[in-house]
């Protein structure tokens, strides 16, 4: 009973209820603006809330976190500009739906599935936090490196028709991710003596340029084409649609929770893996993936919101942040005299259950606010292109500048916009480039840590991979992913496909009898 009183404390106090609602509403629209990240918003809040009591401060931060992760899908669907890296996979099928006039339905479906994903993440946080945290802490540097390798190999899901072009784009992104100072030795890499390159290339500026500016330039070829009228009569998905996509949502939510609970990962990697999973398990989508498949919305949107609950698990149980936002929230808790870690649930169980209950409340507000204002938002797509494209460029410039308040990021954004335009013109996808730059740091850092822990011995490193059940499982998954994207897989899978078809035919004939 005492835990229940803590669980619903933010529901019963008007000030906490209002702060959670304000935070969620602000998070949705901050997340929708490219360049304005949730991490930035939460870090700014610390300076405003350090004199507050801990519960109001945490309620506002939780709301912004939950709303911000979802908010990135709005501009991803409408303008093909993901508001955050976690929405990159959403744009792959969300934007084609908007071009067909189904932006309202796409946003409604992504909102409902984000709600389900967020709810699954919170349930796991409430009931299985110790188990999941024990699993997450078993990951060693080599496991994180293998996870990054697996993520890079998933470029097949983003590469369109040509796997070779996808691999090239992913490798290019990894190369761009190595620009700057070496994480271990602080040696300059690919900086060519430039001081500005020592901090590396901002992934957000690159993402805004490759997605936003390049799309605006590409659409100049069809400047006089009429804007597609959006159907906004059906926003909330029907119960039959919810039942249809719920099994996939639960599967990808589980992926999101696990990836979110791994320190240093986050919703962007979870969304990518969920998109690949959706593509593999959906045998006969109504529309091919990349052309407006609704499963391509359900997978990543369920996973990135489930990753929110997952990120809180190591933070509250181990004192280890699951991602950049929870790292800032840990700092806020320290400022308020709390010590996140194994003793938190013993010494301050009220704080754990308050967080769980407040996240549920923020998730409900996310559903309410996410399903409102859609008709106004869809008007953006219906604007004449002569007005819309300058606005996209203006939004891109503001977003790039706001990252570090540096004009250099604007130049990077514009340069990659032109580069992304050329890539699209010749049939290359820009998604793998952004994926490569995000995963390169995870791979680089953990390869160094893994090889240093083995005293620079490659045989010892390989022995550790095959002798650890977790590392071996990741290695076998990598082999499977690599094999399944090769032409050889068609010949391997063909006999199994014939057997499945024969079995289905037998069942059908038995029913007819």
Secondary structure, DSSP 8 states (H G I E B T S, - for coil): -HHHHHHTHHHH-HHHHHHHHHHHHHHHHHHHSTT--HHHHHHHHHHHHTTS-HHHHHHHHHHHHHHHHHHHHHHHHHHS--SSGGGHHHHHHHHHHHHTT-HHHHHHHHHHHHHHHHHHHHHHHHHHHHHHHHHHHT--HHHHHHHHHHHHHGGGGTSTT-HHHHHHHHHHHHHHHT-EE-TTT--EES-TT-SGGGG---HHHHHIIIIIIHHHHHHGGGTTS-------S--S--HHHHHHHHHHHHHHHHHHHHHHHSTT--HHHHHHHHHHHHHHH-SS-SS-TTSS-THHHHHHHHHHHHHHHHHHHHHHHHS--SSHHHHHHHHHHHHTT---STTHHHH-HHHHHHHHHHHHHHHHHHHHHHTSSHHHHHHHHHS-HHHHHHHHHHHHHHHHHHHHT-HHHHHHHHHHHHHHHHHHHTT--SHHHHHHHHHHHHHHHHHHHHHHHTTT-HHHHHHHHHHSHHHHHHHHHHHHHHHHTSTHHHHHHHHHHHHHHHHHHHHHHHHH-
